[in-house]
Amino acid sequence: MDKFISSIKSFAKDEEGLTVVEYVIGAALLVGGLTFIFDNLGSKLSTSLNNTIDNIS
């Protein structure tokens, strides 16, 4: 039982897992932000391109 408690304490003190979680959260925020930016940019670019093609015709 003492070995089990020692293992739990060792696991709680280990910060390597936190680093992985922080990278995953950072990557998720980055992907979310880029998706938002490109979604809005894509809509504006599509509208602009359609207006340009309509003016040329």
C-alpha positions as CSV (number, residue, x, y, z in Angstrom):
1,M,0.0,0.0,0.0
2,D,2.9,2.3,0.8
3,K,4.3,1.8,-2.7
4,F,0.9,2.7,-4.2
5,I,0.7,6.0,-2.3
6,S,4.3,6.7,-3.2
7,S,3.4,6.2,-6.9
8,I,0.5,8.5,-6.7
9,K,2.6,11.2,-5.0
10,S,5.3,10.8,-7.7
11,F,2.6,11.1,-10.5
12,A,1.2,14.2,-8.9
13,K,4.6,15.9,-8.8
14,D,5.4,15.0,-12.4
15,E,4.9,18.1,-14.6
16,E,5.8,16.5,-17.9
17,G,2.1,15.6,-18.5
18,L,1.1,19.2,-17.9
19,T,3.5,20.3,-20.7
20,V,1.8,18.0,-23.2
21,V,-1.6,19.3,-22.1
22,E,-0.5,22.9,-22.5
23,Y,0.8,22.2,-26.0
24,V,-2.5,20.5,-27.0
25,I,-4.5,23.5,-25.7
26,G,-2.2,25.9,-27.4
27,A,-2.5,24.0,-30.7
28,A,-6.3,23.9,-30.4
29,L,-6.5,27.7,-29.8
30,L,-4.2,28.3,-32.8
31,V,-6.3,26.1,-35.1
32,G,-9.5,27.7,-33.8
33,G,-8.1,31.2,-34.4
34,L,-6.9,30.4,-37.9
35,T,-10.2,28.8,-38.8
36,F,-12.0,31.9,-37.7
37,I,-9.7,34.2,-39.6
38,F,-9.7,32.2,-42.8
39,D,-13.4,31.7,-42.7
40,N,-14.0,35.5,-42.5
41,L,-11.3,36.2,-45.0
42,G,-12.7,33.6,-47.4
43,S,-16.2,35.2,-47.3
44,K,-14.8,38.6,-48.0
45,L,-12.5,37.4,-50.7
46,S,-15.3,35.5,-52.4
47,T,-17.6,38.6,-52.4
48,S,-14.8,40.8,-53.7
49,L,-14.0,38.3,-56.5
50,N,-17.6,37.9,-57.5
51,N,-18.0,41.7,-57.6
52,T,-14.9,42.0,-59.8
53,I,-16.1,39.3,-62.2
54,D,-19.5,41.0,-62.4
55,N,-17.9,44.4,-63.2
56,I,-15.8,42.8,-65.9
57,S,-18.8,41.1,-67.6
